[in-house]
Amino acid sequence: MKRIFLASQSKRRSTLLLQLGLRFETILPQIQETVISTGSDTKIVEIVQSNALRKAQSLLNSVSEGLIISGDTLVVTEDNRILGKPQTHDEAIQMLLSLVDTWHRIISAVAVIDVITRNSLVRHLWTRIRFRKVSDEAIRQYVSTKEPFGKAGGYAIQGKGGFLVDRVEGSYTSVIGLPLELVIELLDEFGVKIWQYWST
């Protein structure tokens, strides 16, 4: 079996890979992500795919063999603003209030590189999310839990923030941070079947 490396220190991404039964090692990518505040869909796709690929490429000299998996995710509003991670209590409240009773989108890219051959693949997908109508007080109470901090868009769908979500059209795991559909697809194209890693 090929060694697998996850180019991320994200607990959420590690948890998702563990759900597939994969055996892997985590390693911190050595790049500064490109950040934009707005852009066309074409530009957003370009940025998220580039970030994912560069994360994996940054580790090619750190390991001797195997596959490196990396990902990148952006939260995009209806008017194509990019929502980052809120830094303050007030910023988190305003960010979430702007999403209430509206649709927004998540774009996630996954890259996989073979360390020896340097062959790489990168794909992306979009997911649409609709927030239900909730009160300002509910938003304030949610922000007081501190869960929004460190989360792009200011919420965690797999946590308490799930109460905000009315509908998901697309990949649930993409909203968490790593679309497993793409991981499975790309590993398969490198000849890796996830069941090969399952304990017998």
N, C-alpha and C positions, 0 to 999 in steps of 0.2 A: 504494500500500500504506500502511496506517496504521502510524504509529510505535508501537512497543511498548516499554514500560518495565517492568522487573522491580523491584518494591519490596523489594529484599533485597540484602545484601552477601554472602550465602551462596554459596560456590563450588560447593557441591553443587547448589543450585537453578539456578545459571547453567549448569552442565554439563548438567543434564537438559534445559533449554530448547534448548541448543545441539544436543543429540542430535536434536531435532525439526527442526533446520534453520532455526529462527527467527532473525531479526536483531532485536536488542533492546539497550537501554541499561539499566544498573543504576543505581539511585538508592536512597539510604538512607531508610527511612521515619522519620517524625518523631513517633513515639508511644512511650509506655511500655506494654508488653503487660500485660494483666490476667493475674495468676497465681493459681491455686488449687492446693491440696494434695490435695483430694478433692472428690467431688461425684457427683450422679446423672448418668446418661447425658445427660439433657435439659440439665442445667446445663453439662456438658462441651461438648456441641454448641454451646450458646449462646456460651460463652467463645471457643472456637476460631474460630467464624464471625465473631464480633465483632472479635477480634484481626486476622483476615485483612482484613476490610472496613475497619477503622480505619487499617491500614497504608496501604492504597491511598488512602483519603480524605485522609490527611495530606499527600499530595503533589499534590493537585488544583491548588494555586496555584503549584506549582513548575515545571510544564510547560504548554505552550500547547495541545497537541493530542495525540491518540493514545489508546492504551489502556494502563492501568496494571494489571499482574498482581501479586497478592500472595498469600502463603500463611501458614498457621500449622499447627503440628503438635504433638500431645501424645502422650506415652506413658502408657498406663493399665494398671495391674495388674488381676489378677482381682478384687480387692476394691476397685477404683475409686480407688486412690491414683494421683496424678499424679507421674511420675518426671521430675525436671528434669535438669540437667547436673551431674554430680558435680564437687565443688570440691576434694576431696582424694583421695589414694591409697586410704585406708581406706573413704571413702564410695563410691568407684567399685567396690571389691571387694564391699562389702556389697550394693550395688544389684544388681550382676550375679548374686551368689549367690542373691538373692531371686527371680531370674527363671529360674534353672536348673531344667530338667525341668518347666516350667510353661508355660501360655499367658499372653500379655498382648496388649494391643491398641494399635494406632496409629490416631489420628484425625487426618485432615488436612483443612483447608478451603482452598479457593481462591476468591479474589474477583477480579473484573475490572470496571473502571470506564472508561467513555468520558469523557475529560477535557472534551470540549465539551458533550455532552448531559447529563452527570452521571448517566446511566443506569448502574446497577450490578447485578451478579449475584453471588451467593455460594452455593457448594455444599460439601458435605463427604462424606467416606466413611470407613468403618472398615475396618481390616485386622487380621487375627489372626495372631500370630506364636507359634510354639512353639520354645523353647530345648531343645536336647538335653541329656542328662545329661553334664556334664563335671566334671573334678576341680577341687578348690580350687586346686591348683597351676596348672592351665591358666588359671583366672581370674586368678591373681596374675601369671602371665607375660604375659597379654593386657594387664592394667592397666599393667604395666611398659613397654609400648610407647608409652604416653601417648595412644593413639588414643581412649580413652573420654572424654577431657576435651573439653568443648565440644560433646558429643553428648547429646541428650536420651535418657535410658535408659541411657547409658553405653556405647553400642556403635555401630559403623558397619557396617551389613549389607553395604555395597559394598566394605568394606575387610577387614582381618584379622578383624573381628568377625563376618564371615560364617560362621566355623567354629562359632559358637554356635547357629546357626539350623538347626532340624530341618525346619520347615515354615512356609510362608507361605500364608495363605488371604486373597486379596484383591490389593491393588495393591502390587507391589514398589517402584515409584517413590515411592509414598506413604511407605514406610518410610525411603527415602533423604531425603525432605523435601518433595517436590512431586509429587502424583499427576498424571501427564501425561494420564491419561484425562479428568480434570476440566478441565485446561487446554484440551485440544482441543475438548471439548464446549462450554465457555463461549465460546471464541473463535469457534467456529462460529455460536453464537447471536448474536454481534455481526457476523456476516457476513464473518468472517475465516477463510480457508482456509490452513492452514499451508504447503501446497505453493506458495502465491503468493510465499513468501519464499525458496524454494530457488533456488540459482544455476543458470542454464541453460548 
